[in-house]
Structures are given as C-alpha cells and as structure tokens.
C-alpha cells in the first residue's frame, strides 16, 4: 500500500531548502562541499557542510548541532508542520528519525574541559549523547505528543526510519509521522573513517575507476508520512530491509544483502524492476562498496525491459551517515515531483550489513 509522503524540508551541502537543493542538484553544484582542515591531525579533507550559520536552540545540553539542524528544518517549513498538527492533532502524530552522531562532537569539547579542570562543566549533560535525543527534541519543539524514537543503525538509519514510520501508521498508532534523519559534523566520525583508511584524498568519485574513498557530510531531511492526503503526488511505495552480517565494517563482496533489500523494496511497491526509472545508489566511493553494489544492481535489473539511470549523489552531499538515507530520499522525492522520474529506488547500506532500500513514486 502506498502512503502519501511530503518532503517538508531538506538541507545538506546542496543547499538549504527544497528549491535550492533541487536547483543545485540539477546544476551539479554543491555550495557546501569544501576542503577543511584541523579536524584530523596533519590532514585536510573534503566535507559536505550545510552552508551558513545555524541558530542556537538555547542554552544547555540540547544546543547541539543535530538539534540546530532540526530547528533549521522546522523554521523552514513552519506552515506545513502547523497544518499537519491542525489536521490530525498533536497526540496522533509520531516522530521517527535516523541518526548516528548525536552530541558526540559537543561532548568531546566538554570532556576535554572536564579533564583539564577536574570539574564537570555545568552546561554538559550526558543526555547530550543519548541517541533518542533528536526525536525527543523534535517532538517537544513541535509540541507533539505521539511516540518519538530514533533509529541508529549507522548509514542505514534514516532509510529504516521510513519502514518504522509506516508501521506506526499501518497499525493505527499514528495518523501521521514526521520521518527522516539528521546528523551534524562530527570529528570523532572523521577520525574513525580516517583510521579505517576510508577517506578520499580529494573530492570523492563514486563508481570511478580511480575512486579512493568517501567524503563525509552532514544534513537533515524531514518528511510527513500520512495515512491519506487528498491531492498527494508523491508516495512512499515500498521499503526493503535485510541484514547480511558479513563483517563489522566491510560489505559482503557479492552484495547479496544489498540485492535482497532492493528486491524486497521493489516487490513491496508492487512493481517490477523495469518500472524503476532512477536508482540513487549508496555509492560511497570506496572500492569495496561500489563494486558490490553494482554487482547487486546488475542482478536486480538484469533482463529488465527498461534500465534505470543509476548514480550516486555523495560527491554533492558527502556521506551524511545517519542522515544519508533521508537526504537521498529527499533527492528522490524532488526528482519525482519535478517529473524527472516516476519511480525511484534509494539504497542505504551500513556497517554490520544493515541494508535498507526505499521506493518513492508518483
């Protein structure tokens, strides 16, 4: 069953807001992609940041970059959020987000101060590090009263949020769900991927023969998933999930789990592979990820009467980690609404073999 899906707001290195994101996407420009230094000792890297300054959400432990990104999204679409609350009531709207680095960057600063001074900073609260914080913050910020939780399965987090949100609506727990993802700039993640040898030496080049790794990024994308909406023109048509559990950080070289999630999403949408016009690949730019994903894509679409356009947009956004699935689903929504395709498949594959694919259609 298809559910109406409205992209409320997205921001990434492509820009702020839906219109700017689409315009820059079609032009192939990303104002937030830049070379930065100082986060990894002795090294500069390319990073996809949201352009411009982010407003504070107030004093204390809640003023973290992830929450500032959520505030940016709410401020950018206040009318849509208000209309949703008026339509269903605050107690019938849930919040399901994907995230992976909640408060880690800010906590590092506080912990350093704590170690230096021997006294815990008054503005630091361990709740800063709780993975549930983004969803709870957003629910309270919007004045909602429905269920709210955060999914954290590394890079598949916010793709899996769509499946969880749909279940809340299907089971009658909610009439609508704010679904999506958010992750802010995080030095811990940068240094972690550096230690794995996964960062590109320059601008990442997914699928290119000379690809050498990923660029990281940050972003936010929030959607309204509803049980029904008159005049809806974009839908969540299908979701597929799988777990290949091949390795803690490396993908299954044959892409069997990736293939399973794609096939499940397409079948869940009631479509055939030939009905898919566009595939937004996970496409990180590492040799292992891109090779296994293209093997899986080749098998899924082998013999299809119509071959979809396949591309990775991570050279324009960076890899937004827990927010990647939502940011790339936003790109699919914008392309469907702009008439560039009728059915789009978006892939998100994570450490530990956690895979999720989402079909968005007209």
C-alpha positions, -999 to 999 in steps of 0.1 A, spaced: 0 0 0 13 34 -9 13 62 17 14 99 9 49 113 15 56 150 17 91 164 18 88 192 44 124 204 43 159 193 35 194 208 39 228 195 30 259 206 11 235 210 -19 219 240 0 191 250 23 155 241 15 138 220 -12 140 246 -40 177 254 -36 185 217 -32 168 207 -64 183 236 -84 218 229 -73 213 191 -78 202 197 -115 232 220 -120 256 196 -103 268 222 -79 272 220 -41 280 252 -22 287 233 10 314 210 -4 347 223 7 382 213 18 386 217 56 415 212 80 421 210 117 397 181 125 422 153 117 458 159 129 480 166 99 454 162 73 428 182 53 397 165 39 367 174 18 335 177 37 299 184 28 286 210 53 252 228 54 260 263 41 257 293 65 254 296 103 229 276 124 208 293 151 211 282 186 183 262 202 190 277 236 214 271 264 224 238 279 228 202 266 202 205 239 221 231 219 240 206 198 245 207 160 220 180 152 192 199 171 203 231 153 198 214 120 164 202 131 155 237 141 166 249 107 142 224 91 113 234 113 118 271 108 120 265 70 86 248 69 66 260 99 34 263 79 35 227 68 42 215 103 13 236 117 -11 224 91 -2 188 99 -8 194 136 -42 211 129 -53 182 107 -45 153 130 -39 167 165 -7 166 185 -14 132 201 -18 114 167 15 125 151 47 105 158 83 112 152 108 87 138 143 98 129 176 82 120 209 95 134 243 82 144 264 110 160 241 127 184 260 152 206 294 134 201 312 165 188 300 187 216 306 160 243 343 159 232 347 196 240 330 192 274 350 161 283 383 179 274 373 208 297 364 183 324 397 165 322 416 198 322 398 214 351 387 184 371 352 198 373 323 188 351 310 218 330 276 229 342 262 230 307 271 194 300 245 167 304 250 130 295 216 132 278 235 150 250 249 116 240 216 97 241 206 85 206 170 92 213 177 129 218 169 141 182 134 126 180 125 137 215 138 172 209 119 175 176 87 162 193 89 187 221 100 215 197 69 209 176 46 204 207 36 169 196 25 141 219 28 110 199 55 83 201 90 95 193 122 75 188 155 74 170 169 46 149 206 42 149 219 15 125 248 36 111 244 46 75 210 28 70 194 47 100 172 72 83 162 48 54 150 24 80 130 53 97 106 51 67 98 15 74 93 22 111 71 53 104 49 33 80 44 6 106 31 32 131 5 44 105 -4 9 93 -12 -3 129 -33 28 137 -9 40 164 -4 73 145 -23 91 117 9 108 105 46 105 113 74 130 109 101 108 95 136 115 84 171 119 96 197 142 109 235 141 116 258 170 122 295 175 116 315 152 139 353 150 144 350 116 160 335 102 128 361 119 107 389 104 126 372 70 127 369 68 90 405 81 86 417 52 109 398 28 86 416 43 56 383 50 40 386 88 33 393 100 -1 424 121 -7 403 146 -26 367 151 -38 351 116 -38 344 99 -71 318 72 -66 319 45 -93 350 60 -110 378 35 -118 402 56 -97 379 61 -67 397 61 -34 372 66 -6 345 87 8 338 123 18 318 128 49 289 153 52 260 165 73 224 171 67 187 169 76 156 159 58 121 157 73 90 142 57 54 139 66 41 103 61 3 103 63 -24 77 62 -41 97 35 -39 131 18 -61 145 -9 -41 156 -39 -9 138 -29 16 135 -58 45 117 -41 42 84 -22 63 60 -1 56 30 -23 79 3 -8 106 -5 17 130 -34 18 154 -43 47 180 -70 50 210 -79 72 239 -99 56 261 -96 88 291 -104 67 316 -82 86 316 -54 112 327 -27 86 331 -44 52 302 -52 29 296 -87 15 317 -87 -17 289 -103 -37 263 -78 -25 237 -104 -15 222 -84 13 221 -53 -9 203 -73 -36 178 -87 -11 169 -52 2 164 -39 -34 143 -68 -45 122 -66 -13 115 -28 -18 105 -32 -54 82 -61 -46 67 -43 -16 59 -14 -40 41 -39 -63 65 -30 -91 88 -49 -114 125 -38 -118 116 -24 -153 92 1 -135 121 18 -117 133 49 -136 161 60 -112 184 45 -86 201 66 -61 230 43 -52 246 41 -18 277 48 -38 302 58 -12 332 59 -34 351 31 -17 363 3 -39 345 -24 -19 311 -7 -16 308 4 -52 319 -30 -66 295 -50 -45 266 -26 -51 270 -27 -89 271 -65 -88 238 -64 -69 222 -38 -91 233 -57 -122 215 -88 -109 183 -70 -99 179 -52 -132 193 -80 -155 168 -86 -183 146 -56 -174 128 -41 -204 138 -7 -191 172 1 -175 171 28 -148 195 56 -145 219 48 -117 240 74 -99 255 84 -65 249 119 -53 275 117 -25 300 138 -44 275 166 -39 265 160 -3 292 139 12 282 108 31 258 121 57 260 89 78 228 85 98 211 112 78 222 98 44 191 77 37 167 107 44 188 132 25 190 109 -6 153 100 -3 147 138 -4 166 139 -36 143 112 -50 112 130 -38 123 162 -55 131 143 -88 97 126 -88 78 158 -80 98 176 -108 87 149 -132 122 136 -138 111 101 -129 80 82 -118 96 56 -95 129 60 -77 148 35 -57 172 48 -30 198 25 -14 214 28 21 239 2 33 256 2 67 283 -13 89 273 -47 101 254 -55 70 223 -34 78 207 -27 45 176 -7 35 161 4 2 132 27 -3 109 32 -33 94 66 -39 69 71 -67 43 94 -82 
